[in-house]
Amino acid sequence: MTETQKPYWNYQKWPACVGLSKIGRFGRVHTVWNDPDNCSKPTSWWMRIIPMKWIKWDKDGAYIIKIKI
């Protein structure tokens, strides 16, 4: 293999976000991951005040507006 050719497993990202959940009385938004050691991670503090239908998610985590440059 040359330096320009990388094996397939170098392109994989692990773990991946698989969903969102609201936890607790005040609605703290958590991202749910397929990582067995840390399956739930809290999001930024400002996501508490944004309606859940505006928060989107993909394999990289939660976001409001995602811009690809």
PLY file of the C-alpha trace (Angstrom):
ply
format ascii 1.0
element vertex 69
property float x
property float y
property float z
element edge 68
property int vertex1
property int vertex2
end_header
0.00 0.00 0.00
1.31 3.43 -0.85
0.94 6.51 1.33
-1.89 7.88 -0.81
-3.94 4.70 -0.42
-5.39 4.35 3.04
-7.18 1.26 4.24
-10.95 1.31 4.69
-10.85 1.24 8.50
-8.99 4.59 8.64
-12.10 6.34 7.28
-14.53 4.90 9.83
-15.67 7.06 12.73
-16.54 5.34 15.96
-18.67 5.89 18.03
-21.63 7.50 16.24
-24.62 9.48 17.50
-27.83 7.49 17.13
-30.42 9.88 18.59
-31.49 12.56 21.07
-33.23 12.39 24.44
-34.58 14.88 26.97
-33.60 14.01 30.50
-34.75 15.48 33.78
-37.27 18.00 34.95
-35.81 20.96 33.09
-35.35 19.15 29.80
-31.60 18.78 29.44
-30.94 17.49 25.90
-28.54 14.54 25.67
-27.14 12.82 22.62
-27.34 9.03 22.59
-24.26 7.23 21.22
-23.56 3.61 20.27
-20.52 3.59 22.54
-20.95 1.04 25.36
-18.74 2.99 27.80
-20.40 6.43 27.45
-23.79 6.05 25.79
-25.30 9.43 26.78
-23.53 12.79 26.55
-25.01 16.19 27.48
-25.20 18.88 24.81
-24.45 22.59 25.16
-26.43 24.57 27.75
-28.27 26.67 25.17
-30.00 23.62 23.65
-32.32 23.54 26.69
-34.21 26.64 25.53
-34.60 25.55 21.88
-37.60 23.39 20.96
-36.72 19.74 20.41
-38.12 19.76 16.86
-35.45 22.30 15.79
-32.54 20.21 17.08
-31.23 17.78 14.48
-28.61 15.05 14.78
-26.35 12.96 12.62
-23.41 10.61 13.17
-21.29 13.50 14.54
-23.76 14.70 17.20
-26.51 17.29 17.72
-26.77 20.59 15.86
-29.20 23.38 14.98
-27.89 24.44 11.57
-25.13 22.52 9.87
-23.14 24.29 7.17
-20.64 22.39 5.07
-17.80 24.50 3.74
0 1
1 2
2 3
3 4
4 5
5 6
6 7
7 8
8 9
9 10
10 11
11 12
12 13
13 14
14 15
15 16
16 17
17 18
18 19
19 20
20 21
21 22
22 23
23 24
24 25
25 26
26 27
27 28
28 29
29 30
30 31
31 32
32 33
33 34
34 35
35 36
36 37
37 38
38 39
39 40
40 41
41 42
42 43
43 44
44 45
45 46
46 47
47 48
48 49
49 50
50 51
51 52
52 53
53 54
54 55
55 56
56 57
57 58
58 59
59 60
60 61
61 62
62 63
63 64
64 65
65 66
66 67
67 68
